[in-house]
Amino acid sequence: MNQFTEKAIILKTIKHMDSNLIVHAINTKGAKLNLFAKAAAKSKKRFGGATLEPLNFVQLVYRPGSGEDLDSLGQLSEATFINGFPKIRTDYDRLELAFYFVKLILKVAQADALDNEPLFNLFGHVLKNLELSTDLRKLKLQFELKLLALQGVLPKLEGADDLLMAPLASHSLVELNSDSILKLQTQVRNVLAEYAEI
């Protein structure tokens, strides 16, 4: 079976037995990767330090599998650290929000996606902006709106257009009063509860 080398962001790792890890990640095509990393906790050469920690941007070398159960997981043979978004990890509120974004991505990313680069780009950009954001509430709302729009399930919501049109880097500049934000948050929460069960 062919071996692939590609960049991805780690979403979640699950310990399996003493030293193995099950790794869930999203690649640059927006596809969810479900991989088995044998002896990952012991191998500093193949998986140095904390390379496979959630939120890390890494380069993976793996053979693909056909599903999420142990017998059909892809086989991860090597991972190289690229970026860990360190400013997120030193602030509890930023880290908590980052893991909320991860939860959403895990819900919507599909293993067989071939052309969902916008999903990966949205996730990567929101993590980059999360490091420096001065308005986490607005960044969260903008990410949710853009994610739902990408999935094609965002209804027309009054006051959402400015956030949808603005790049994530400009989220703090979008003018919305507190009442508008609260109203949008409630509407978005209802859509997410129905679509992604969150």
C-alpha positions in Angstrom: 0.0 0.0 0.0 1.2 3.5 -0.8 2.8 5.7 1.8 1.7 9.3 2.1 3.5 12.4 3.4 1.4 15.4 4.2 0.8 18.2 6.6 -2.0 18.1 9.2 -3.3 19.5 12.4 -3.7 17.0 15.3 -7.2 17.0 16.6 -7.2 14.3 19.3 -5.0 11.4 20.5 -6.2 8.4 22.5 -3.8 6.1 24.4 -4.0 2.5 23.4 -2.3 0.0 25.7 1.0 1.1 27.2 2.7 3.0 24.4 0.5 3.1 21.3 -1.7 6.1 20.3 -4.7 6.4 18.1 -4.4 9.8 16.3 -7.1 11.9 14.7 -6.0 14.8 12.5 -7.2 16.9 9.7 -5.0 17.2 6.6 -4.7 20.2 4.2 -7.4 18.7 1.9 -9.9 18.9 4.9 -10.0 15.2 5.3 -10.0 13.6 8.7 -7.2 11.1 9.2 -7.6 8.2 11.7 -4.2 6.7 12.4 -2.6 4.1 14.6 0.9 5.1 16.0 2.6 2.0 17.3 4.9 2.6 20.2 4.5 6.4 19.8 5.1 7.1 23.5 8.5 5.3 23.4 9.8 6.4 20.0 11.5 9.8 20.3 13.1 9.3 16.8 9.8 8.9 15.0 7.5 11.0 17.2 9.9 13.3 19.1 8.7 15.0 22.3 5.1 16.1 22.2 4.7 16.1 18.4 1.4 14.3 18.5 -0.3 16.6 21.0 -3.7 18.1 19.9 -3.5 21.5 18.1 0.0 20.8 16.7 0.6 21.5 13.0 2.8 18.6 11.8 4.0 16.6 8.9 2.9 13.0 8.9 4.1 9.9 7.1 1.5 7.2 7.0 -0.2 4.4 5.2 -4.0 5.0 4.9 -6.6 2.7 6.4 -10.2 2.2 5.7 -12.0 3.2 8.9 -11.8 4.1 12.6 -11.7 0.6 14.2 -8.2 -0.7 15.1 -8.1 -3.2 12.2 -8.7 -0.5 9.6 -6.9 2.5 11.0 -4.1 4.0 8.9 -0.5 3.2 10.1 1.4 6.3 11.2 5.1 5.8 10.9 6.6 9.2 11.5 5.6 12.8 12.5 7.6 16.0 12.4 6.6 19.1 14.4 6.0 22.3 12.5 4.1 24.7 14.8 2.3 24.3 18.1 0.5 27.7 18.4 2.3 28.3 21.7 0.4 31.5 22.7 -2.8 29.5 22.8 -1.3 27.1 25.4 -0.3 29.8 27.9 -3.8 31.2 28.3 -6.7 29.1 29.7 -9.5 30.9 27.9 -7.7 30.6 24.5 -6.9 26.9 25.1 -10.5 26.2 26.1 -11.8 27.9 22.9 -9.2 26.1 20.8 -10.6 22.7 22.1 -14.1 23.9 21.3 -13.0 24.5 17.7 -11.4 21.0 17.7 -14.7 19.5 18.9 -16.6 21.2 16.0 -14.0 20.1 13.4 -14.2 16.5 14.7 -17.9 16.6 14.2 -17.9 17.9 10.6 -14.7 16.6 9.0 -15.1 13.5 6.9 -12.4 10.8 6.3 -13.2 10.5 2.6 -13.1 14.3 1.9 -10.9 15.1 -1.1 -11.5 18.7 -1.8 -12.5 20.4 1.5 -9.4 22.7 1.7 -11.6 25.6 3.0 -12.3 23.6 6.1 -8.6 23.1 6.9 -7.9 26.7 6.0 -10.6 28.0 8.3 -9.4 25.9 11.2 -5.7 26.8 10.7 -6.5 30.5 10.4 -8.7 30.5 13.5 -5.9 28.9 15.5 -3.5 31.5 14.2 -5.8 34.4 15.1 -6.7 32.8 18.5 -3.1 33.4 19.6 -3.4 37.2 19.3 -7.2 37.9 19.5 -8.4 40.7 21.7 -12.0 39.7 21.3 -12.5 35.9 21.8 -16.3 36.1 21.9 -16.4 37.7 18.4 -13.8 35.3 17.0 -15.8 32.3 18.3 -19.0 33.6 16.7 -17.3 34.4 13.4 -15.7 30.9 13.3 -19.1 29.2 14.0 -20.8 31.3 11.3 -18.1 30.6 8.7 -18.1 26.9 9.6 -21.9 26.6 9.2 -21.7 28.5 5.9 -19.1 26.1 4.6 -21.3 23.2 5.5 -24.2 24.8 3.7 -26.5 24.8 6.7 -26.4 28.4 7.8 -29.8 30.1 7.5 -30.1 33.8 6.8 -29.4 35.5 10.1 -29.8 39.2 10.7 -26.5 40.9 11.5 -24.3 38.0 10.4 -23.2 39.3 7.0 -20.4 41.6 8.3 -18.8 38.7 10.3 -19.2 36.3 7.4 -17.6 38.7 4.9 -14.7 39.8 7.1 -11.5 37.8 7.2 -10.8 36.2 10.6 -7.9 38.5 11.1 -10.3 41.5 11.1 -12.9 40.0 13.5 -12.3 42.5 16.3 -12.9 45.4 13.8 -16.4 44.2 12.9 -18.9 46.5 14.6 -21.6 44.7 16.4 -23.3 45.8 19.6 -23.8 43.5 22.6 -27.4 42.9 21.8 -26.7 41.8 18.2 -23.9 39.5 19.4 -26.2 37.9 22.0 -28.9 37.4 19.4 -26.6 35.8 16.9 -25.0 33.6 19.5 -28.4 32.2 20.5 -29.4 31.6 16.8 -26.0 30.0 16.0 -26.2 27.8 19.1 -29.6 26.5 18.0 -28.3 25.7 14.5 -25.2 23.9 15.9 -27.4 21.9 18.3 -29.5 20.7 15.4 -26.7 20.1 12.9 -23.7 19.0 14.9 -25.4 18.0 18.2 -23.3 20.5 20.1 
